[in-house]
Amino acid sequence: MAHRFVDGFADTMRRTWLLPVPSGDTIRRKLNRMPAGDVKRQLLEINSDVLSKAARMRMFTHSVTCAIDCNDREYYGKRTSKLVVGGKHRNSTSWFYRIATLCVVEKGMRLEIAATEYSAFSNLPKVVRRLLDESSKYVRIRHLLMDRGFSTVEIRHMLTGMGISCLMPVKTDDRIEREVKAAHGLRFRHIEWTTAYRRITDTTTLIIIDSSEVVPKKSKPGSEQMFWLYVTNMPVTDGNIVDLCRYYDARWGIETGYRIDDHEFTGMTTSHSDAIRIFYLLLSVILRNIWTLLKAVQTEKGMSGMRAYEFAEELKKEVFMAYISS
């Protein structure tokens, strides 16, 4: 199946784009001979060039809001690679190739500043630290937004130590459930929240807020009050708590980017090769970042924007040809 896909893609490039592309076998052999680490390094260097261009365009002159999340690509077959990780069952599989990214999520910018693969042996705090260290070359983070999967004592303690303001939902446990019960009938509560793991102790603020305060909606008579739970190391007061929780909506910008990747920028493959999988995952990051820069230039010049699929088709062939001919 993988052979037929690559060979079919090469044939499409020859017939539709009239490019002198080698056979699918030649393309696969070239990528398969390359270690996944080399593929990753070369593609991240290309992305670094793109981000340097964004810096020259003065897109990072102020501190920015960023989000960190993971994106999965389905894997079918035996687990022969350490890069295959387990996850929530989706599209007939529970195994995935996973990539973690740090993305700017404000004012229409959806630039992915840092990216790294997530293996079966990855340590989540170390993954976050790698992303933060890489992103520090380009941006100053004002606020960092993450989902509850990143809400661990180690990560919160690390972010506070680095002076990075963060906001994320928190997983419930018996202790939090008791605090939620004490909030019934109230609009919100915010309390000092100290947690410990091994030798690490972290103190943040736990926010318990009625969901209707964040997203106004009509409540049905007799309906049970529903709370949303967040933890943050930012100052929280009765006056700013609602705006602070609404601010978390910006995190969905990284999800929007993933959906664009799914439909326009991510090549599909059935290959079990780590090199080929990493190639497709990181290529989607590069394509999306270049498209973001192109939109910024077009807006500045008053030009109409090129659609994602039009841009993807044009640039894919250029990047792919440059890569296989190197």
C-alpha positions as a Markdown table, in Angstrom:
| # | Residue | x | y | z |
|---|---|---|---|---|
| 1 | Met | 0.0 | 0.0 | 0.0 |
| 2 | Ala | 2.8 | 2.4 | 0.9 |
| 3 | His | 4.6 | 1.6 | -2.3 |
| 4 | Arg | 1.4 | 2.3 | -4.4 |
| 5 | Phe | 0.9 | 5.6 | -2.6 |
| 6 | Val | 4.4 | 7.0 | -3.2 |
| 7 | Asp | 4.5 | 5.7 | -6.8 |
| 8 | Gly | 1.1 | 7.2 | -7.4 |
| 9 | Phe | 2.2 | 10.6 | -6.0 |
| 10 | Ala | 5.3 | 10.6 | -8.2 |
| 11 | Asp | 3.1 | 9.8 | -11.2 |
| 12 | Thr | 0.8 | 12.7 | -10.4 |
| 13 | Met | 3.8 | 15.0 | -10.3 |
| 14 | Arg | 4.9 | 13.8 | -13.7 |
| 15 | Arg | 1.5 | 14.0 | -15.4 |
| 16 | Thr | -0.1 | 17.0 | -13.7 |
| 17 | Trp | 2.8 | 19.2 | -12.9 |
| 18 | Leu | 5.0 | 18.0 | -15.9 |
| 19 | Leu | 8.0 | 17.6 | -13.6 |
| 20 | Pro | 10.8 | 15.1 | -14.3 |
| 21 | Val | 10.2 | 13.2 | -11.0 |
| 22 | Pro | 11.9 | 9.8 | -10.4 |
| 23 | Ser | 9.8 | 6.8 | -9.6 |
| 24 | Gly | 8.2 | 6.2 | -6.2 |
| 25 | Asp | 10.8 | 3.5 | -5.5 |
| 26 | Thr | 13.7 | 6.0 | -6.0 |
| 27 | Ile | 12.0 | 8.5 | -3.7 |
| 28 | Arg | 11.3 | 6.0 | -1.0 |
| 29 | Arg | 14.9 | 4.6 | -1.1 |
| 30 | Lys | 16.4 | 8.0 | -0.7 |
| 31 | Leu | 14.3 | 8.9 | 2.3 |
| 32 | Asn | 14.6 | 5.4 | 3.8 |
| 33 | Arg | 18.4 | 5.6 | 3.7 |
| 34 | Met | 18.4 | 8.8 | 5.8 |
| 35 | Pro | 18.2 | 8.5 | 9.6 |
| 36 | Ala | 15.1 | 10.2 | 11.0 |
| 37 | Gly | 17.4 | 12.5 | 13.1 |
| 38 | Asp | 19.0 | 13.9 | 9.9 |
| 39 | Val | 15.6 | 14.5 | 8.3 |
| 40 | Lys | 14.4 | 16.3 | 11.4 |
| 41 | Arg | 17.5 | 18.4 | 11.6 |
| 42 | Gln | 17.4 | 19.5 | 8.0 |
| 43 | Leu | 13.7 | 20.4 | 8.1 |
| 44 | Leu | 14.0 | 22.3 | 11.3 |
| 45 | Glu | 16.8 | 24.3 | 9.7 |
| 46 | Ile | 14.5 | 25.2 | 6.9 |
| 47 | Asn | 11.8 | 26.3 | 9.5 |
| 48 | Ser | 14.5 | 28.3 | 11.3 |
| 49 | Asp | 15.1 | 30.2 | 8.1 |
| 50 | Val | 11.4 | 30.9 | 7.8 |
| 51 | Leu | 11.2 | 32.2 | 11.4 |
| 52 | Ser | 14.2 | 34.4 | 10.8 |
| 53 | Lys | 12.3 | 35.9 | 7.9 |
| 54 | Ala | 9.4 | 36.6 | 10.2 |
| 55 | Ala | 11.7 | 38.3 | 12.7 |
| 56 | Arg | 13.1 | 40.5 | 9.9 |
| 57 | Met | 9.5 | 41.4 | 9.0 |
| 58 | Arg | 9.2 | 42.6 | 12.7 |
| 59 | Met | 6.5 | 40.2 | 13.6 |
| 60 | Phe | 8.1 | 39.5 | 17.0 |
| 61 | Thr | 8.9 | 43.0 | 18.3 |
| 62 | His | 6.5 | 42.5 | 21.3 |
| 63 | Ser | 5.9 | 39.7 | 23.7 |
| 64 | Val | 3.3 | 37.2 | 22.4 |
| 65 | Thr | 0.8 | 34.7 | 23.6 |
| 66 | Cys | 1.7 | 31.1 | 22.8 |
| 67 | Ala | 0.2 | 27.7 | 23.1 |
| 68 | Ile | 1.8 | 24.2 | 23.3 |
| 69 | Asp | 0.0 | 21.2 | 22.2 |
| 70 | Cys | 0.5 | 17.8 | 20.5 |
| 71 | Asn | -0.7 | 16.7 | 17.1 |
| 72 | Asp | -1.1 | 13.0 | 16.2 |
| 73 | Arg | -1.0 | 11.2 | 12.9 |
| 74 | Glu | -2.5 | 7.7 | 12.7 |
| 75 | Tyr | -0.3 | 4.7 | 12.6 |
| 76 | Tyr | -1.4 | 1.2 | 11.4 |
| 77 | Gly | 0.8 | -1.9 | 11.8 |
| 78 | Lys | 3.1 | -3.4 | 14.4 |
| 79 | Arg | 4.8 | -1.2 | 16.9 |
| 80 | Thr | 8.4 | -1.4 | 15.5 |
| 81 | Ser | 9.4 | 2.2 | 16.3 |
| 82 | Lys | 9.9 | 4.1 | 19.5 |
| 83 | Leu | 8.3 | 7.0 | 17.8 |
| 84 | Val | 4.9 | 5.2 | 17.8 |
| 85 | Val | 2.9 | 6.2 | 20.9 |
| 86 | Gly | -0.5 | 5.2 | 22.3 |
| 87 | Gly | -3.5 | 7.5 | 22.4 |
| 88 | Lys | -7.3 | 7.8 | 22.3 |
| 89 | His | -8.8 | 5.4 | 19.7 |
| 90 | Arg | -9.4 | 7.2 | 16.5 |
| 91 | Asn | -9.9 | 6.1 | 12.9 |
| 92 | Ser | -9.6 | 2.4 | 13.8 |
| 93 | Thr | -6.3 | 2.7 | 15.6 |
| 94 | Ser | -4.9 | 3.6 | 19.0 |
| 95 | Trp | -1.3 | 4.2 | 17.8 |
| 96 | Phe | 0.1 | 7.4 | 16.5 |
| 97 | Tyr | 3.2 | 9.4 | 15.4 |
| 98 | Arg | 3.0 | 12.5 | 17.6 |
| 99 | Ile | 4.6 | 15.9 | 17.2 |
| 100 | Ala | 4.6 | 18.6 | 19.9 |
| 101 | Thr | 4.6 | 22.2 | 18.8 |
| 102 | Leu | 4.8 | 25.7 | 20.3 |
| 103 | Cys | 2.7 | 28.2 | 18.4 |
| 104 | Val | 2.0 | 31.9 | 18.5 |
| 105 | Val | -1.8 | 32.3 | 18.8 |
| 106 | Glu | -2.7 | 36.0 | 18.6 |
| 107 | Lys | -3.7 | 38.7 | 16.2 |
| 108 | Gly | -4.1 | 36.3 | 13.3 |
| 109 | Met | -0.6 | 34.9 | 13.7 |
| 110 | Arg | -0.4 | 31.1 | 13.8 |
| 111 | Leu | 3.3 | 30.7 | 13.5 |
| 112 | Glu | 4.8 | 27.4 | 14.8 |
| 113 | Ile | 7.9 | 28.5 | 16.5 |
| 114 | Ala | 9.2 | 25.2 | 17.7 |
| 115 | Ala | 8.5 | 21.5 | 17.0 |
| 116 | Thr | 9.8 | 18.2 | 18.2 |
| 117 | Glu | 8.7 | 14.6 | 17.8 |
| 118 | Tyr | 7.2 | 12.8 | 20.9 |
| 119 | Ser | 8.5 | 9.3 | 21.4 |
| 120 | Ala | 7.2 | 6.5 | 23.6 |
| 121 | Phe | 10.0 | 7.3 | 26.0 |
| 122 | Ser | 9.6 | 11.1 | 26.0 |
| 123 | Asn | 9.5 | 12.9 | 29.3 |
| 124 | Leu | 6.7 | 15.6 | 29.1 |
| 125 | Pro | 8.5 | 18.3 | 31.1 |
| 126 | Lys | 11.7 | 17.8 | 29.0 |
| 127 | Val | 9.6 | 18.1 | 25.8 |
| 128 | Val | 8.1 | 21.4 | 27.0 |
| 129 | Arg | 11.5 | 22.6 | 28.0 |
| 130 | Arg | 13.0 | 21.8 | 24.5 |
| 131 | Leu | 10.1 | 23.8 | 22.9 |
| 132 | Leu | 10.6 | 26.8 | 25.2 |
| 133 | Asp | 14.4 | 26.8 | 24.7 |
| 134 | Glu | 14.0 | 26.7 | 20.9 |
| 135 | Ser | 11.3 | 29.4 | 20.9 |
| 136 | Ser | 13.4 | 31.8 | 23.0 |
| 137 | Lys | 15.6 | 32.3 | 19.9 |
| 138 | Tyr | 12.7 | 34.2 | 18.2 |
| 139 | Val | 10.0 | 35.3 | 20.7 |
| 140 | Arg | 9.4 | 36.6 | 24.2 |
| 141 | Ile | 6.4 | 34.7 | 25.7 |
| 142 | Arg | 3.9 | 36.9 | 27.5 |
| 143 | His | 1.4 | 34.1 | 28.3 |
| 144 | Leu | 1.6 | 30.4 | 27.7 |
| 145 | Leu | -1.7 | 28.4 | 27.3 |
| 146 | Met | -1.8 | 24.6 | 27.5 |
| 147 | Asp | -4.5 | 22.0 | 27.9 |
| 148 | Arg | -5.0 | 19.8 | 31.0 |
| 149 | Gly | -2.6 | 17.2 | 29.7 |
| 150 | Phe | 0.3 | 19.5 | 30.6 |
| 151 | Ser | -1.0 | 20.4 | 34.0 |
| 152 | Thr | 1.6 | 18.7 | 36.1 |
| 153 | Val | 3.5 | 19.9 | 39.2 |
| 154 | Glu | 6.8 | 19.6 | 37.4 |
| 155 | Ile | 5.7 | 21.7 | 34.4 |
| 156 | Arg | 3.9 | 24.4 | 36.5 |
| 157 | His | 7.0 | 24.6 | 38.8 |
| 158 | Met | 9.3 | 24.8 | 35.7 |
| 159 | Leu | 7.3 | 27.6 | 34.1 |
| 160 | Thr | 7.1 | 29.7 | 37.3 |
| 161 | Gly | 10.9 | 29.3 | 37.7 |
| 162 | Met | 11.4 | 30.5 | 34.2 |
| 163 | Gly | 9.2 | 33.5 | 34.8 |
| 164 | Ile | 6.6 | 32.4 | 32.2 |
| 165 | Ser | 3.0 | 33.2 | 33.0 |
| 166 | Cys | 0.7 | 30.2 | 32.2 |
| 167 | Leu | -2.9 | 29.3 | 32.3 |
| 168 | Met | -4.3 | 25.8 | 31.8 |
| 169 | Pro | -7.3 | 23.7 | 32.9 |
| 170 | Val | -6.7 | 21.3 | 35.7 |
| 171 | Lys | -7.6 | 17.6 | 36.2 |
| 172 | Thr | -10.1 | 16.9 | 39.0 |
| 173 | Asp | -9.3 | 14.8 | 42.0 |
| 174 | Asp | -10.9 | 14.3 | 45.4 |
| 175 | Arg | -9.3 | 17.4 | 46.8 |
| 176 | Ile | -10.5 | 19.6 | 43.9 |
| 177 | Glu | -14.0 | 18.1 | 44.1 |
| 178 | Arg | -14.3 | 19.3 | 47.7 |
| 179 | Glu | -13.4 | 22.8 | 46.6 |
| 180 | Val | -15.9 | 22.7 | 43.8 |
| 181 | Lys | -18.7 | 21.7 | 46.2 |
| 182 | Ala | -17.8 | 24.7 | 48.3 |
| 183 | Ala | -18.3 | 26.9 | 45.2 |
| 184 | His | -21.9 | 25.9 | 44.6 |
| 185 | Gly | -24.1 | 28.9 | 44.4 |
| 186 | Leu | -21.1 | 31.3 | 43.7 |
| 187 | Arg | -20.1 | 32.9 | 40.5 |
| 188 | Phe | -16.4 | 31.9 | 41.1 |
| 189 | Arg | -13.7 | 31.1 | 43.6 |
| 190 | His | -10.0 | 31.5 | 43.5 |
| 191 | Ile | -7.7 | 30.1 | 46.1 |
| 192 | Glu | -4.0 | 29.5 | 46.6 |
| 193 | Trp | -3.2 | 26.0 | 45.4 |
| 194 | Thr | -0.2 | 24.1 | 46.6 |
| 195 | Thr | 0.7 | 20.7 | 45.1 |
| 196 | Ala | 3.7 | 18.4 | 45.5 |
| 197 | Tyr | 5.3 | 15.7 | 43.5 |
| 198 | Arg | 8.4 | 13.9 | 44.8 |
| 199 | Arg | 10.7 | 16.7 | 45.9 |
| 200 | Ile | 8.9 | 19.4 | 44.0 |
| 201 | Thr | 6.4 | 21.7 | 45.6 |
| 202 | Asp | 4.4 | 24.2 | 43.5 |
| 203 | Thr | 2.1 | 27.0 | 44.5 |
| 204 | Thr | -0.3 | 28.5 | 42.0 |
| 205 | Thr | -3.9 | 29.8 | 42.0 |
| 206 | Leu | -6.9 | 27.5 | 41.5 |
| 207 | Ile | -9.8 | 29.1 | 39.7 |
| 208 | Ile | -13.3 | 27.6 | 40.0 |
| 209 | Ile | -15.7 | 29.5 | 37.8 |
| 210 | Asp | -19.3 | 29.1 | 36.7 |
| 211 | Ser | -19.1 | 28.3 | 32.9 |
| 212 | Ser | -21.9 | 30.8 | 32.2 |
| 213 | Glu | -19.5 | 33.6 | 33.4 |
| 214 | Val | -17.1 | 32.7 | 30.7 |
| 215 | Val | -19.6 | 31.8 | 28.0 |
| 216 | Pro | -22.9 | 33.5 | 28.7 |
| 217 | Lys | -25.8 | 31.2 | 27.9 |
| 218 | Lys | -29.4 | 30.7 | 28.9 |
| 219 | Ser | -29.6 | 28.2 | 31.8 |
| 220 | Lys | -32.6 | 25.9 | 32.1 |
| 221 | Pro | -34.6 | 26.1 | 35.3 |
| 222 | Gly | -33.3 | 23.5 | 37.7 |
| 223 | Ser | -30.2 | 22.7 | 35.7 |
| 224 | Glu | -27.1 | 21.8 | 37.6 |
| 225 | Gln | -24.4 | 24.5 | 38.0 |
| 226 | Met | -21.3 | 23.6 | 35.9 |
| 227 | Phe | -17.9 | 24.8 | 36.8 |
| 228 | Trp | -14.7 | 25.2 | 34.8 |
| 229 | Leu | -11.4 | 24.7 | 36.5 |
| 230 | Tyr | -8.1 | 26.4 | 35.8 |
| 231 | Val | -4.7 | 26.9 | 37.4 |
| 232 | Thr | -2.5 | 29.9 | 36.8 |
| 233 | Asn | 0.6 | 31.6 | 38.2 |
| 234 | Met | -0.7 | 35.0 | 37.1 |
| 235 | Pro | -2.3 | 37.4 | 39.6 |
| 236 | Val | -6.0 | 36.7 | 40.0 |
| 237 | Thr | -8.5 | 39.1 | 41.5 |
| 238 | Asp | -12.3 | 39.3 | 41.6 |
| 239 | Gly | -12.0 | 42.0 | 39.0 |
| 240 | Asn | -10.0 | 40.2 | 36.4 |
| 241 | Ile | -10.9 | 36.5 | 36.9 |
| 242 | Val | -13.6 | 36.4 | 34.2 |
| 243 | Asp | -11.4 | 38.1 | 31.5 |
| 244 | Leu | -8.6 | 35.8 | 32.5 |
| 245 | Cys | -10.6 | 32.7 | 31.9 |
| 246 | Arg | -12.0 | 34.1 | 28.6 |
| 247 | Tyr | -8.4 | 34.7 | 27.5 |
| 248 | Tyr | -7.9 | 30.9 | 27.4 |
| 249 | Asp | -10.0 | 30.8 | 24.2 |
| 250 | Ala | -6.8 | 31.9 | 22.3 |
| 251 | Arg | -5.4 | 28.5 | 22.8 |
| 252 | Trp | -7.9 | 27.2 | 20.2 |
| 253 | Gly | -5.7 | 28.9 | 17.7 |
| 254 | Ile | -3.3 | 26.0 | 17.7 |
| 255 | Glu | -6.2 | 23.6 | 17.2 |
| 256 | Thr | -7.3 | 25.6 | 14.2 |
| 257 | Gly | -3.8 | 25.4 | 12.8 |
| 258 | Tyr | -3.9 | 21.6 | 13.1 |
| 259 | Arg | -7.2 | 21.4 | 11.3 |
| 260 | Ile | -5.6 | 23.4 | 8.4 |
| 261 | Asp | -2.7 | 21.1 | 8.4 |
| 262 | Asp | -5.0 | 18.1 | 8.2 |
| 263 | His | -6.8 | 19.4 | 5.2 |
| 264 | Glu | -4.1 | 21.2 | 3.2 |
| 265 | Phe | -0.6 | 20.8 | 4.3 |
| 266 | Thr | -0.1 | 17.3 | 5.6 |
| 267 | Gly | 0.8 | 14.6 | 3.1 |
| 268 | Met | -0.7 | 11.2 | 3.7 |
| 269 | Thr | 1.4 | 8.1 | 3.9 |
| 270 | Thr | 1.1 | 4.5 | 5.0 |
| 271 | Ser | 4.9 | 4.1 | 5.4 |
| 272 | His | 6.2 | 2.7 | 8.6 |
| 273 | Ser | 9.5 | 4.6 | 8.1 |
| 274 | Asp | 10.4 | 7.1 | 10.8 |
| 275 | Ala | 12.2 | 9.2 | 8.3 |
| 276 | Ile | 9.2 | 9.5 | 6.0 |
| 277 | Arg | 6.8 | 10.1 | 8.8 |
| 278 | Ile | 9.0 | 12.9 | 10.3 |
| 279 | Phe | 9.4 | 14.3 | 6.8 |
| 280 | Tyr | 5.6 | 14.7 | 6.4 |
| 281 | Leu | 5.0 | 16.0 | 9.9 |
| 282 | Leu | 7.7 | 18.7 | 9.8 |
| 283 | Leu | 7.0 | 19.6 | 6.2 |
| 284 | Ser | 3.4 | 20.6 | 7.2 |
| 285 | Val | 4.9 | 22.9 | 9.9 |
| 286 | Ile | 7.1 | 24.6 | 7.3 |
| 287 | Leu | 4.3 | 25.0 | 4.7 |
| 288 | Arg | 1.9 | 26.5 | 7.2 |
| 289 | Asn | 4.5 | 29.0 | 8.5 |
| 290 | Ile | 5.4 | 30.1 | 5.0 |
| 291 | Trp | 1.7 | 30.5 | 4.2 |
| 292 | Thr | 1.3 | 32.7 | 7.3 |
| 293 | Leu | 4.1 | 34.9 | 6.2 |
| 294 | Leu | 2.6 | 35.1 | 2.7 |
| 295 | Lys | -0.7 | 36.2 | 4.1 |
| 296 | Ala | 1.0 | 38.9 | 6.1 |
| 297 | Val | 2.8 | 40.2 | 3.1 |
| 298 | Gln | -0.4 | 40.2 | 1.0 |
| 299 | Thr | -2.3 | 42.0 | 3.7 |
| 300 | Glu | 0.4 | 44.7 | 4.0 |
| 301 | Lys | 0.3 | 45.2 | 0.2 |
| 302 | Gly | -3.5 | 45.2 | 0.0 |
| 303 | Met | -3.5 | 42.0 | -2.1 |
| 304 | Ser | -6.1 | 39.3 | -2.0 |
| 305 | Gly | -4.9 | 36.2 | 0.0 |
| 306 | Met | -4.0 | 33.0 | -1.7 |
| 307 | Arg | -6.1 | 30.1 | -0.4 |
| 308 | Ala | -4.4 | 27.4 | 1.6 |
| 309 | Tyr | -4.9 | 24.6 | -0.8 |
| 310 | Glu | -3.6 | 26.7 | -3.8 |
| 311 | Phe | -0.5 | 27.6 | -1.8 |
| 312 | Ala | 0.0 | 24.1 | -0.6 |
| 313 | Glu | -0.1 | 22.6 | -4.1 |
| 314 | Glu | 2.4 | 25.1 | -5.5 |
| 315 | Leu | 4.9 | 24.9 | -2.6 |
| 316 | Lys | 4.7 | 21.2 | -2.0 |
| 317 | Lys | 6.1 | 20.4 | -5.4 |
| 318 | Glu | 8.9 | 23.0 | -4.9 |
| 319 | Val | 10.0 | 21.7 | -1.5 |
| 320 | Phe | 9.6 | 18.1 | -2.5 |
| 321 | Met | 11.7 | 18.5 | -5.7 |
| 322 | Ala | 14.4 | 20.4 | -3.8 |
| 323 | Tyr | 14.5 | 17.7 | -1.2 |
| 324 | Ile | 14.7 | 14.7 | -3.4 |
| 325 | Ser | 17.3 | 16.3 | -5.8 |
| 326 | Ser | 19.7 | 17.2 | -3.0 |
